[in-house]
Every structure is written in structure tokens, then in C-alpha cells.
């Protein structure tokens, strides 16, 4: 169920500067990784958080958020990320060995 999953690799992650954006959604967090590349572009790069691109074969470590509240939050999250980013679907490898299809914000 992709709609209730979001992979976080940057400023929205637990302990990162923008974690307060996702905090009201509740849900559960699990460590995981996706495949692609990080690029020093996008508004997050200036904060030390390069943007994701779904091309490349680097392992990008981060967090998977599972929350039913994401269904009603996509508009707000898309606006927060802005025109520099777009939501794309990727496969996430979780630390327990399972895989899940998830959304992630990628450089546009």
C-alpha cells in the first residue's frame, strides 16, 4: 500500500530540522534503504541534505514512515517540498530484510 508509506532520507527524518512537519501524522518508523543517487541540488542541499535521484546504484539509507494519515497529507507535503521535488515510487529494503513499495521525494 504505497499511499501510506513515505521514505525519508533528509530534513524530514527523525532528529532532523524539519521532523516537525511529519510528527502530527503519527505512524511508525523503520530503518531502510533505497537505490539511486544523491545530488547537491534542491533546497535541502544548503542544509546538508542533498536531493535524491532514482538513477544510479548507490544505497541511500533513511527511514520508512508508515502512516494512514499520509493519505490526507500529500497536498501539504508536496507544497512543502516545492517545485524542485516530485514524488516517485521506489522499492525500499527494510532492515528486517523485507521490501515495500513506497513514495519518496526526488529532484524534479
N, CA, C and O atoms as CSV, one atom per row, in Angstrom:
chain,resi,resn,atom,element,x,y,z
A,1,UNK,N,N,0.852,-1.182,0.000
A,1,UNK,CA,C,0.000,0.000,0.000
A,1,UNK,C,C,0.894,1.240,0.000
A,1,UNK,O,O,1.224,1.767,1.062
A,2,UNK,N,N,1.276,1.695,-1.160
A,2,UNK,CA,C,2.180,2.829,-1.316
A,2,UNK,C,C,1.654,4.098,-0.667
A,2,UNK,O,O,2.436,4.865,-0.105
A,3,UNK,N,N,0.354,4.340,-0.729
A,3,UNK,CA,C,-0.202,5.608,-0.259
A,3,UNK,C,C,0.108,5.882,1.204
A,3,UNK,O,O,0.169,7.043,1.609
A,4,UNK,N,N,0.303,4.853,1.998
A,4,UNK,CA,C,0.552,5.061,3.419
A,4,UNK,C,C,2.024,4.907,3.789
A,4,UNK,O,O,2.354,4.761,4.966
A,5,UNK,N,N,2.912,4.940,2.792
A,5,UNK,CA,C,4.347,4.803,3.027
A,5,UNK,C,C,5.104,5.984,2.419
A,5,UNK,O,O,4.796,6.432,1.314
A,6,UNK,N,N,6.091,6.478,3.154
A,6,UNK,CA,C,6.967,7.532,2.643
A,6,UNK,C,C,8.375,7.261,3.132
A,6,UNK,O,O,8.605,7.119,4.333
A,7,UNK,N,N,9.332,7.187,2.193
A,7,UNK,CA,C,10.736,7.021,2.552
A,7,UNK,C,C,11.348,8.397,2.751
A,7,UNK,O,O,11.199,9.285,1.911
A,8,UNK,N,N,12.034,8.561,3.867
A,8,UNK,CA,C,12.642,9.836,4.242
A,8,UNK,C,C,14.149,9.659,4.306
A,8,UNK,O,O,14.641,8.739,4.959
A,9,UNK,N,N,14.882,10.528,3.636
A,9,UNK,CA,C,16.341,10.446,3.623
A,9,UNK,C,C,17.003,11.752,4.026
A,9,UNK,O,O,18.231,11.839,4.026
A,10,UNK,N,N,16.223,12.774,4.372
A,10,UNK,CA,C,16.813,14.092,4.594
A,10,UNK,C,C,16.209,14.851,5.752
A,10,UNK,O,O,16.087,14.323,6.857
A,11,UNK,N,N,15.833,16.089,5.498
A,11,UNK,CA,C,15.464,17.025,6.564
A,11,UNK,C,C,14.165,16.687,7.292
A,11,UNK,O,O,13.887,17.274,8.337
A,12,UNK,N,N,13.360,15.755,6.770
A,12,UNK,CA,C,12.120,15.362,7.441
A,12,UNK,C,C,12.311,14.171,8.383
A,12,UNK,O,O,11.378,13.786,9.088
A,13,UNK,N,N,13.497,13.593,8.400
A,13,UNK,CA,C,13.770,12.395,9.199
A,13,UNK,C,C,13.729,12.681,10.698
A,13,UNK,O,O,13.898,13.825,11.119
A,14,UNK,N,N,13.506,11.646,11.497
A,14,UNK,CA,C,13.553,11.824,12.949
A,14,UNK,C,C,14.890,12.441,13.373
A,14,UNK,O,O,15.956,11.971,12.978
A,15,UNK,N,N,14.813,13.491,14.176
A,15,UNK,CA,C,16.010,14.180,14.648
A,15,UNK,C,C,16.542,15.242,13.711
A,15,UNK,O,O,17.487,15.949,14.060
A,16,UNK,N,N,15.953,15.374,12.516
A,16,UNK,CA,C,16.404,16.360,11.526
A,16,UNK,C,C,15.594,17.659,11.683
A,16,UNK,O,O,14.561,17.670,12.352
A,17,UNK,N,N,16.065,18.751,11.064
A,17,UNK,CA,C,15.450,20.068,11.270
A,17,UNK,C,C,13.953,20.174,10.965
A,17,UNK,O,O,13.259,20.969,11.601
A,18,UNK,N,N,13.443,19.398,10.015
A,18,UNK,CA,C,12.027,19.518,9.631
A,18,UNK,C,C,11.166,18.344,10.088
A,18,UNK,O,O,10.087,18.118,9.539
A,19,UNK,N,N,11.631,17.598,11.086
A,19,UNK,CA,C,10.853,16.448,11.564
A,19,UNK,C,C,9.463,16.853,12.047
A,19,UNK,O,O,8.541,16.037,12.036
A,20,UNK,N,N,9.306,18.110,12.473
A,20,UNK,CA,C,8.008,18.589,12.979
A,20,UNK,C,C,6.910,18.575,11.909
A,20,UNK,O,O,5.724,18.585,12.237
A,21,UNK,N,N,7.300,18.552,10.643
A,21,UNK,CA,C,6.314,18.524,9.553
A,21,UNK,C,C,5.548,17.193,9.562
A,21,UNK,O,O,4.339,17.170,9.331
A,22,UNK,N,N,6.254,16.091,9.827
A,22,UNK,CA,C,5.628,14.771,9.806
A,22,UNK,C,C,5.119,14.320,11.169
A,22,UNK,O,O,4.300,13.404,11.241
A,23,UNK,N,N,5.581,14.937,12.245
A,23,UNK,CA,C,5.220,14.498,13.600
A,23,UNK,C,C,3.709,14.376,13.821
A,23,UNK,O,O,3.280,13.408,14.448
A,24,UNK,N,N,2.877,15.318,13.333
A,24,UNK,CA,C,1.432,15.203,13.577
A,24,UNK,C,C,0.777,13.993,12.902
A,24,UNK,O,O,-0.348,13.630,13.247
A,25,UNK,N,N,1.464,13.369,11.948
A,25,UNK,CA,C,0.878,12.248,11.215
A,25,UNK,C,C,0.918,10.948,12.002
A,25,UNK,O,O,0.212,9.997,11.665
A,26,UNK,N,N,1.734,10.897,13.042
A,26,UNK,CA,C,1.850,9.661,13.805
A,26,UNK,C,C,2.441,8.563,12.942
A,26,UNK,O,O,3.231,8.837,12.038
A,27,UNK,N,N,2.070,7.340,13.212
A,27,UNK,CA,C,2.575,6.219,12.441
A,27,UNK,C,C,3.809,5.599,13.063
A,27,UNK,O,O,4.174,5.896,14.200
A,28,UNK,N,N,4.442,4.731,12.290
A,28,UNK,CA,C,5.635,4.037,12.766
A,28,UNK,C,C,6.797,4.287,11.815
A,28,UNK,O,O,6.612,4.490,10.616
A,29,UNK,N,N,7.993,4.266,12.379
A,29,UNK,CA,C,9.221,4.483,11.624
A,29,UNK,C,C,10.047,3.209,11.632
A,29,UNK,O,O,10.126,2.509,12.641
A,30,UNK,N,N,10.661,2.918,10.491
A,30,UNK,CA,C,11.540,1.758,10.395
A,30,UNK,C,C,12.727,2.124,9.514
A,30,UNK,O,O,12.565,2.791,8.492
A,31,UNK,N,N,13.916,1.690,9.910
A,31,UNK,CA,C,15.113,1.956,9.115
A,31,UNK,C,C,15.052,1.157,7.820
A,31,UNK,O,O,14.554,0.032,7.788
A,32,UNK,N,N,15.573,1.766,6.746
A,32,UNK,CA,C,15.593,1.097,5.463
A,32,UNK,C,C,16.513,1.808,4.497
A,32,UNK,O,O,17.208,2.757,4.863
A,33,UNK,N,N,16.511,1.339,3.253
A,33,UNK,CA,C,17.345,1.965,2.225
A,33,UNK,C,C,16.680,1.821,0.866
A,33,UNK,O,O,15.871,0.923,0.635
A,34,UNK,N,N,17.043,2.729,-0.021
A,34,UNK,CA,C,16.595,2.698,-1.408
A,34,UNK,C,C,17.825,2.815,-2.295
A,34,UNK,O,O,18.918,3.116,-1.815
A,35,UNK,N,N,17.646,2.577,-3.575
A,35,UNK,CA,C,18.753,2.653,-4.527
A,35,UNK,C,C,18.568,3.858,-5.427
A,35,UNK,O,O,17.462,4.137,-5.890
A,36,UNK,N,N,19.664,4.573,-5.672
A,36,UNK,CA,C,19.638,5.759,-6.521
A,36,UNK,C,C,20.918,6.534,-6.335
A,36,UNK,O,O,21.993,5.947,-6.203
A,37,UNK,N,N,20.812,7.850,-6.323
A,37,UNK,CA,C,21.984,8.697,-6.088
A,37,UNK,C,C,21.542,9.972,-5.382
A,37,UNK,O,O,20.381,10.373,-5.460
A,38,UNK,N,N,22.488,10.599,-4.692
A,38,UNK,CA,C,22.247,11.884,-4.048
A,38,UNK,C,C,22.977,12.958,-4.825
A,38,UNK,O,O,24.100,12.752,-5.284
A,39,UNK,N,N,22.336,14.100,-4.968
A,39,UNK,CA,C,22.843,15.193,-5.788
A,39,UNK,C,C,22.798,16.478,-4.971
A,39,UNK,O,O,21.810,16.737,-4.284
A,40,UNK,N,N,23.837,17.273,-5.035
A,40,UNK,CA,C,23.924,18.522,-4.262
A,40,UNK,C,C,23.060,19.624,-4.880
A,40,UNK,O,O,23.536,20.733,-5.122
A,41,UNK,N,N,21.809,19.313,-5.127
A,41,UNK,CA,C,20.839,20.271,-5.650
A,41,UNK,C,C,19.587,20.222,-4.792
A,41,UNK,O,O,19.424,19.329,-3.960
A,42,UNK,N,N,18.711,21.183,-5.001
A,42,UNK,CA,C,17.476,21.263,-4.232
A,42,UNK,C,C,17.673,22.117,-2.999
A,42,UNK,O,O,18.801,22.361,-2.570
A,43,UNK,N,N,16.558,22.575,-2.426
A,43,UNK,CA,C,16.646,23.493,-1.296
A,43,UNK,C,C,17.295,22.848,-0.078
A,43,UNK,O,O,17.876,23.561,0.742
A,44,UNK,N,N,17.222,21.545,0.072
A,44,UNK,CA,C,17.814,20.870,1.226
A,44,UNK,C,C,19.325,20.793,1.190
A,44,UNK,O,O,19.959,20.613,2.230
A,45,UNK,N,N,19.922,20.929,-0.002
A,45,UNK,CA,C,21.379,20.806,-0.121
A,45,UNK,C,C,22.102,21.844,0.731
A,45,UNK,O,O,23.156,21.553,1.296
A,46,UNK,N,N,21.552,23.042,0.829
A,46,UNK,CA,C,22.161,24.091,1.638
A,46,UNK,C,C,22.140,23.784,3.125
A,46,UNK,O,O,22.884,24.390,3.897
A,47,UNK,N,N,21.288,22.843,3.534
A,47,UNK,CA,C,21.191,22.426,4.932
A,47,UNK,C,C,21.977,21.141,5.177
A,47,UNK,O,O,21.944,20.589,6.277
A,48,UNK,N,N,22.685,20.666,4.150
A,48,UNK,CA,C,23.425,19.420,4.289
A,48,UNK,C,C,22.636,18.188,3.892
A,48,UNK,O,O,23.027,17.067,4.216
A,49,UNK,N,N,21.521,18.388,3.190
A,49,UNK,CA,C,20.674,17.282,2.760
A,49,UNK,C,C,20.544,17.301,1.238
A,49,UNK,O,O,19.641,17.951,0.711
A,50,UNK,N,N,21.429,16.602,0.522
A,50,UNK,CA,C,21.334,16.580,-0.941
A,50,UNK,C,C,20.042,15.917,-1.400
A,50,UNK,O,O,19.410,15.171,-0.652
A,51,UNK,N,N,19.664,16.200,-2.635
A,51,UNK,CA,C,18.439,15.651,-3.196
A,51,UNK,C,C,18.644,14.264,-3.778
A,51,UNK,O,O,19.739,13.925,-4.228
A,52,UNK,N,N,17.593,13.470,-3.769
A,52,UNK,CA,C,17.607,12.105,-4.292
A,52,UNK,C,C,17.275,12.100,-5.778
A,52,UNK,O,O,16.448,12.878,-6.252
A,53,UNK,N,N,17.937,11.210,-6.494
A,53,UNK,CA,C,17.586,10.903,-7.885
A,53,UNK,C,C,17.440,9.384,-7.992
A,53,UNK,O,O,18.264,8.649,-7.447
A,54,UNK,N,N,16.408,8.906,-8.682
A,54,UNK,CA,C,16.184,7.460,-8.769
A,54,UNK,C,C,17.113,6.752,-9.751
A,54,UNK,O,O,16.928,5.569,-10.037
A,55,UNK,N,N,18.100,7.464,-10.264
A,55,UNK,CA,C,19.090,6.860,-11.152
A,55,UNK,C,C,20.364,6.606,-10.357
A,55,UNK,O,O,20.639,7.301,-9.379
A,56,UNK,N,N,21.123,5.631,-10.765
A,56,UNK,CA,C,22.341,5.283,-10.048
A,56,UNK,C,C,22.121,4.039,-9.207
A,56,UNK,O,O,21.003,3.540,-9.080
A,57,UNK,N,N,23.217,3.547,-8.634
A,57,UNK,CA,C,23.107,2.311,-7.859
A,57,UNK,C,C,23.677,2.443,-6.452
A,57,UNK,O,O,24.089,1.454,-5.846
A,58,UNK,N,N,23.698,3.672,-5.933
A,58,UNK,CA,C,24.131,3.885,-4.554
A,58,UNK,C,C,23.014,3.467,-3.595
A,58,UNK,O,O,21.830,3.559,-3.922
A,59,UNK,N,N,23.404,3.016,-2.430
A,59,UNK,CA,C,22.445,2.712,-1.372
A,59,UNK,C,C,22.218,3.975,-0.557
A,59,UNK,O,O,23.162,4.547,-0.012
A,60,UNK,N,N,20.973,4.407,-0.473
A,60,UNK,CA,C,20.596,5.603,0.271
A,60,UNK,C,C,19.882,5.145,1.543
A,60,UNK,O,O,18.775,4.611,1.486
A,61,UNK,N,N,20.520,5.358,2.679
A,61,UNK,CA,C,19.931,4.963,3.955
A,61,UNK,C,C,18.950,6.018,4.439
A,61,UNK,O,O,19.131,7.211,4.192
A,62,UNK,N,N,17.922,5.575,5.124
A,62,UNK,CA,C,16.940,6.505,5.654
A,62,UNK,C,C,15.908,5.797,6.495
A,62,UNK,O,O,16.188,4.789,7.143
A,63,UNK,N,N,14.707,6.344,6.472
A,63,UNK,CA,C,13.601,5.866,7.292
A,63,UNK,C,C,12.354,5.679,6.438
A,63,UNK,O,O,12.095,6.466,5.527
A,64,UNK,N,N,11.593,4.649,6.728
A,64,UNK,CA,C,10.278,4.460,6.122
A,64,UNK,C,C,9.227,4.838,7.163
A,64,UNK,O,O,9.192,4.278,8.258
A,65,UNK,N,N,8.376,5.790,6.807
A,65,UNK,CA,C,7.240,6.158,7.649
A,65,UNK,C,C,6.010,5.439,7.124
A,65,UNK,O,O,5.680,5.535,5.943
A,66,UNK,N,N,5.339,4.720,8.005
A,66,UNK,CA,C,4.054,4.089,7.688
A,66,UNK,C,C,2.993,4.837,8.482
A,66,UNK,O,O,3.012,4.828,9.713
A,67,UNK,N,N,2.076,5.479,7.786
A,67,UNK,CA,C,1.025,6.235,8.466
A,67,UNK,C,C,-0.198,6.341,7.564
A,67,UNK,O,O,-0.096,6.773,6.416
A,68,UNK,N,N,-1.351,5.947,8.088
A,68,UNK,CA,C,-2.598,6.098,7.341
A,68,UNK,C,C,-2.912,7.572,7.108
A,68,UNK,O,O,-3.637,7.905,6.171
A,69,UNK,N,N,-2.378,8.460,7.945
A,69,UNK,CA,C,-2.627,9.898,7.812
A,69,UNK,C,C,-1.936,10.499,6.591
A,69,UNK,O,O,-2.262,11.618,6.195
A,70,UNK,N,N,-0.994,9.783,5.990
A,70,UNK,CA,C,-0.335,10.297,4.782
A,70,UNK,C,C,-1.341,10.531,3.661
A,70,UNK,O,O,-1.193,11.469,2.878
A,71,UNK,N,N,-2.365,9.680,3.580
A,71,UNK,CA,C,-3.367,9.817,2.515
A,71,UNK,C,C,-3.949,11.223,2.449
A,71,UNK,O,O,-4.202,11.732,1.357
A,72,UNK,N,N,-4.163,11.851,3.588
A,72,UNK,CA,C,-4.729,13.189,3.627
A,72,UNK,C,C,-3.701,14.302,3.689
A,72,UNK,O,O,-4.061,15.476,3.768
A,73,UNK,N,N,-2.422,13.944,3.654
A,73,UNK,CA,C,-1.360,14.938,3.828
A,73,UNK,C,C,-0.527,15.185,2.578
A,73,UNK,O,O,0.355,16.044,2.595
A,74,UNK,N,N,-0.780,14.457,1.496
A,74,UNK,CA,C,0.082,14.581,0.319
A,74,UNK,C,C,0.111,15.997,-0.236
A,74,UNK,O,O,1.179,16.472,-0.622
A,75,UNK,N,N,-1.005,16.679,-0.290
A,75,UNK,CA,C,-1.028,18.044,-0.820
A,75,UNK,C,C,-0.123,18.967,-0.030
A,75,UNK,O,O,0.647,19.734,-0.608
A,76,UNK,N,N,-0.213,18.896,1.292
A,76,UNK,CA,C,0.626,19.729,2.160
A,76,UNK,C,C,2.106,19.363,2.019
A,76,UNK,O,O,2.965,20.244,1.983
A,77,UNK,N,N,2.398,18.064,1.940
A,77,UNK,CA,C,3.793,17.636,1.795
A,77,UNK,C,C,4.357,18.033,0.435
A,77,UNK,O,O,5.504,18.470,0.343
A,78,UNK,N,N,3.559,17.883,-0.624
A,78,UNK,CA,C,4.005,18.303,-1.956
A,78,UNK,C,C,4.308,19.799,-1.964
A,78,UNK,O,O,5.291,20.233,-2.563
A,79,UNK,N,N,3.469,20.580,-1.303
A,79,UNK,CA,C,3.690,22.026,-1.228
A,79,UNK,C,C,4.956,22.339,-0.427
A,79,UNK,O,O,5.732,23.214,-0.813
A,80,UNK,N,N,5.165,21.636,0.676
A,80,UNK,CA,C,6.364,21.838,1.488
A,80,UNK,C,C,7.622,21.560,0.663
A,80,UNK,O,O,8.575,22.338,0.704
A,81,UNK,N,N,7.628,20.462,-0.081
A,81,UNK,CA,C,8.807,20.099,-0.876
A,81,UNK,C,C,9.017,21.072,-2.032
A,81,UNK,O,O,10.156,21.324,-2.424
A,82,UNK,N,N,7.951,21.615,-2.574
A,82,UNK,CA,C,8.055,22.622,-3.618
A,82,UNK,C,C,8.300,22.057,-5.007
A,82,UNK,O,O,8.340,20.843,-5.210
A,83,UNK,N,N,8.463,22.973,-5.960
A,83,UNK,CA,C,8.598,22.606,-7.370
A,83,UNK,C,C,9.901,21.882,-7.681
A,83,UNK,O,O,10.006,21.227,-8.718
A,84,UNK,N,N,10.887,21.986,-6.810
A,84,UNK,CA,C,12.171,21.324,-7.058
A,84,UNK,C,C,12.101,19.812,-6.869
A,84,UNK,O,O,12.991,19.084,-7.309
A,85,UNK,N,N,11.038,19.343,-6.212
A,85,UNK,CA,C,10.911,17.918,-5.901
A,85,UNK,C,C,9.589,17.379,-6.415
A,85,UNK,O,O,8.605,18.111,-6.530
A,86,UNK,N,N,9.579,16.091,-6.721
A,86,UNK,CA,C,8.349,15.409,-7.114
A,86,UNK,C,C,8.329,14.056,-6.410
A,86,UNK,O,O,9.375,13.496,-6.080
A,87,UNK,N,N,7.148,13.554,-6.192
A,87,UNK,CA,C,7.000,12.254,-5.538
A,87,UNK,C,C,7.109,11.148,-6.578
A,87,UNK,O,O,6.441,11.190,-7.611
A,88,UNK,N,N,7.958,10.152,-6.299
A,88,UNK,CA,C,8.104,8.998,-7.186
A,88,UNK,C,C,8.031,7.726,-6.342
A,88,UNK,O,O,8.317,7.742,-5.145
A,89,UNK,N,N,7.644,6.630,-6.986
A,89,UNK,CA,C,7.589,5.338,-6.300
A,89,UNK,C,C,8.905,4.597,-6.468
A,89,UNK,O,O,9.486,4.573,-7.553
A,90,UNK,N,N,9.363,3.996,-5.386
A,90,UNK,CA,C,10.587,3.193,-5.396
A,90,UNK,C,C,10.382,1.981,-4.492
A,90,UNK,O,O,9.425,1.919,-3.720
A,91,UNK,N,N,11.293,1.028,-4.604
A,91,UNK,CA,C,11.322,-0.109,-3.686
A,91,UNK,C,C,12.250,0.220,-2.534
A,91,UNK,O,O,13.334,0.770,-2.735
A,92,UNK,N,N,11.826,-0.115,-1.333
A,92,UNK,CA,C,12.609,0.123,-0.127
A,92,UNK,C,C,12.955,-1.220,0.501
A,92,UNK,O,O,12.083,-2.065,0.705
A,93,UNK,N,N,14.225,-1.406,0.801
A,93,UNK,CA,C,14.702,-2.590,1.516
A,93,UNK,C,C,14.746,-2.234,2.996
A,93,UNK,O,O,15.513,-1.359,3.399
A,94,UNK,N,N,13.940,-2.895,3.803
A,94,UNK,CA,C,13.905,-2.615,5.234
A,94,UNK,C,C,14.996,-3.398,5.950
A,94,UNK,O,O,15.466,-4.423,5.455
A,95,UNK,N,N,15.391,-2.911,7.109
A,95,UNK,CA,C,16.466,-3.552,7.856
A,95,UNK,C,C,16.128,-4.973,8.287
A,95,UNK,O,O,17.031,-5.756,8.580
A,96,UNK,N,N,14.838,-5.320,8.331
A,96,UNK,CA,C,14.463,-6.690,8.693
A,96,UNK,C,C,14.497,-7.635,7.488
A,96,UNK,O,O,14.152,-8.810,7.609
A,97,UNK,N,N,14.917,-7.116,6.318
A,97,UNK,CA,C,15.037,-7.929,5.115
A,97,UNK,C,C,13.831,-7.867,4.194
A,97,UNK,O,O,13.921,-8.308,3.048
A,98,UNK,N,N,12.714,-7.339,4.651
A,98,UNK,CA,C,11.525,-7.244,3.799
A,98,UNK,C,C,11.647,-6.046,2.855
A,98,UNK,O,O,12.471,-5.153,3.052
A,99,UNK,N,N,10.805,-6.057,1.832
A,99,UNK,CA,C,10.782,-4.973,0.855
A,99,UNK,C,C,9.373,-4.406,0.790
A,99,UNK,O,O,8.388,-5.117,0.994
A,100,UNK,N,N,9.294,-3.101,0.500
A,100,UNK,CA,C,7.996,-2.446,0.385
A,100,UNK,C,C,8.091,-1.376,-0.701
A,100,UNK,O,O,9.131,-0.741,-0.875
A,101,UNK,N,N,7.006,-1.190,-1.416
A,101,UNK,CA,C,6.910,-0.120,-2.410
A,101,UNK,C,C,6.521,1.146,-1.655
A,101,UNK,O,O,5.614,1.116,-0.824
A,102,UNK,N,N,7.204,2.262,-1.938
A,102,UNK,CA,C,6.976,3.479,-1.174
A,102,UNK,C,C,7.144,4.716,-2.039
A,102,UNK,O,O,7.738,4.666,-3.116
A,103,UNK,N,N,6.614,5.817,-1.553
A,103,UNK,CA,C,6.870,7.115,-2.158
A,103,UNK,C,C,8.152,7.680,-1.574
A,103,UNK,O,O,8.508,7.392,-0.432
A,104,UNK,N,N,8.839,8.487,-2.369
A,104,UNK,CA,C,10.000,9.253,-1.919
A,104,UNK,C,C,10.005,10.549,-2.722
A,104,UNK,O,O,9.542,10.577,-3.863
A,105,UNK,N,N,10.521,11.609,-2.135
A,105,UNK,CA,C,10.645,12.865,-2.879
A,105,UNK,C,C,11.979,12.874,-3.610
A,105,UNK,O,O,13.039,12.694,-3.011
A,106,UNK,N,N,11.900,13.088,-4.924
A,106,UNK,CA,C,13.052,13.086,-5.819
A,106,UNK,C,C,13.214,14.472,-6.436
A,106,UNK,O,O,12.237,15.203,-6.603
A,107,UNK,N,N,14.435,14.823,-6.769
A,107,UNK,CA,C,14.653,16.066,-7.509
A,107,UNK,C,C,13.872,16.010,-8.814
A,107,UNK,O,O,13.870,14.988,-9.500
A,108,UNK,N,N,13.216,17.099,-9.150
A,108,UNK,CA,C,12.401,17.153,-10.373
A,108,UNK,C,C,13.279,17.282,-11.605
A,108,UNK,O,O,12.768,17.342,-12.724
